[in-house]
């Protein structure tokens, strides 16, 4: 942290959840919390373990109390070790088909909470996650991944959405989330790992390659010329580009 601070670099920790948590399942203490977990391919749940050319994934089970004990412990560590006022809570690419691995989720847990859809289940989970962050450190601001697939989500006023969907949908943000702030990371402009294909020899989801000309042609203020946009984020993901 001190080295980063000396270079003027902000380090914002992220624990993406409830998706992208396969690594959690490698710990025997948390294996039962991780749905769609497999150590090795091939898999037997179509589409549940591979995401857009990325590595295998997993989903936390929202019905276990231990799930929230784990999250509280992680947020406590984050709050102690990272001094930035922001913590990223994730919410990205939740493979809802994984919830079918636990039949009690729908038959009992969701029924008891009057939750009718998996979208509502994810909203419930993320609300509990947000409350845990407030419990651990109420001064921390929460960030979330946002794209067209997450427009069903609910956020607290002042939460920050890192938008990685296509630029054509940016105009919907203010309509759906008028009380939030945004960091712009549109996939059709700001993803530097595009154009290399994916690890399975197919095209990547965000092809073609994004040149610097393309990147600098995106102007966030053309969408919202106010303080709701905090800045931009240019992403590169190592499963597609290791340079």
N, C-alpha and C positions, 0 to 999 in steps of 0.2 A: 504494500500500500504506500509506503514511504517513497519507494522508487517511482511509482506512478505519479504520486503527488508532485514530486520534484520535476516531472516532465509536463505537468499541467494536464494530466490524464485523469478523468473521472472513471472509477471502477464501480459499476452497478451490478450487484450479484443477481442471478436469476435461478430460481428453481421452478422449471416448467412443470406444471401439474394441472389436471390429473393425468394428462398424456405425456409421452416421451419419458417414461420413468422405468424403462427396462432395467437400467443399472441398479435400481432399488432392489429388484428381485434376486440379484446375485448374493445379497446378504440374507443368510438363513433366517434372521430375525424378522425380516420384512417380506419374505417370499409370498406369504399368504395374502399380502396386501396388493399384490401386483397381478392384475388380470392380463391375459394375452402375453404371458411371459414364456419364452423358450430360450434355452441357451444356444441352440443351434437351429439353423434352417435344415430341411424344409419345414413348412408349417402346415397345419391342417385346418386353419380358419382363413378362407380366402380373403385377401386384402387386409388382414388384421395385423400383419407383422412387418410389412414393407410400406414405406411412405415416400412416394415421389422420388425414388432413387436413393433414399436414405437408409440408415441401418435399421434393424429390427427395433420395435418399440414396445410399449406396455402402457397400461392405464391403472391408476390407483383405484381401489375399491372404496367408494364413498360410504359404505355401510359399516366399516370397521372403526371403532373408537381409536384403535392404534394408528390409523391413517392420520388422524389429526394430532395425535401425540408426536408422530414423526415430523409433521409439518411445523408444529410449535417448536420442536427442538432445532430444526433447520433455521427457522426465522430467528430464534434466539442466538444461534451462532452467527448468522448474517449480521444481526444488529450489533453484535460485539466486535466482529472482525472487520466489517466494512463501514466506513464512516460517512459514505454518501447518504443523502436524505431520501434516496429512492431504492426500492427493492422490487424486482420483477417477479411477478407471481405466475407468469406463463399463460395458461388457458389455451394453448395452441394445439390444433390438430388432434382433438379428442376422438379416438376411434370408438364410437358408441356401440358398435357391434361387440366389443369386448365385454360390455356389461352383461351380455347373454351367458357368459361363463359362470356367473353366479345366479342361479335361478331364484334365490331368495331376494335378490335385489328388487325385482319387479313384483314378485308374489307377496312379499311381506314388507320390506323396508320402504319401498316407494308407496305402497298402499297405506301404510301407517302414517306417512307424511302427506298423503293426498297429492302425490306427484304422479302425473299421468303420462309423461313422455320422458325420454332420455334427455332432451333439451332442458327440461325442468330439473332433472337430476343434476346435470352439470351446473346449472345456475345455483342450485342449493349448495353444491360442493364449493363453488368459488366464493359464495357469500360466507360460508364458514371459514374458508381460507383467509378471506379479507378480515374477518373478525379476529382471527388468530393473530394476524399481523398487528392489528390495533392493540390487542391484549399485550403483545410482546413489546411493541414500541409505537405508540400512537403518533409520534412525530414523523414516521416514515410514510412517504408517498408510494402508492402502489402503481406498477405498470403492468399492462397486459398486452399480449399479441391480439391483433384485431384484423379480420378480413371479412369478406362477404359471408363466410361460413359461420362467423361468430356473432352476426348481427342480432341473434336472439338473446345474447348475454345481457346481464344487468350489472351496472357498476355504481359505485358511490360517487357522489359529487366530488370533483377534484381529482379523481383517478385519471391516469394517463394511458392512452391507447396508442400502441405502436402499430401503425397501420401498414400492412404488407400486401394488401390486396391490389387489384389493378387500379390505375389512376382514374378510370372512368367511374368508379364507385365512391370516390372521395366525397363527392357532393352529398352522399347519404349520411355521412358521419354527423353533421350538424343537426340533421333532422332526427336521427335516432338517439344521439348522445349530445344534446346541447349543453350539458353541464360538465363536460369533460374536456381535457386538453389532449393534444395529439402530437405524436412524433411521426413524421412522414418517412416511410420506407417502401414505396410502391414497387411491387415486383417487376413491373414492366419498365422500370427505369433504374432502380437502385440495387439490383442484385448482381454483384460482380462475378459470381460463380457460374453464371449462365453461359451456355455456348460450348460446354465441354462434354456434354452428354452425361448419362448417369452411370453408376457402377455396374449396371446390368447390360450396358452396351446400347441402350436406347437413348432417345432424346430426353433432356432434362425438362422439367415442367416449365421452366422460365426461359428456355431458349427463345430468341437467339442471343448471342454475345452482346453485352452492354458496353459500348464504347464510352470514353469520357465525354465525347460530344453528346451522346444520348443522355448520359447522366446529368450533365450541366444544362440540358435543354428543359429539364423539369423545374418549374418554378412554383414552390408551395404557395406563395402569396397570390397566385392566380386563382386559387381555390378559396382560401380564407385569409383575407388581409387584416388580421387582428391578432390578439395575443393568445388565441386558442392553440396555435401551432407553436410548440416549444422549439422545434428544430427538425433536423432530418437525420436519418441513419442509413448508411450504405453498408449492406451486408455481404459477407462471403462465407459460405458454409463448406467445411473441410471435406465432407463426404463427396462433394462434386469438384472441388478445386483445392489441391494441397499446396499450391505455391504460396 
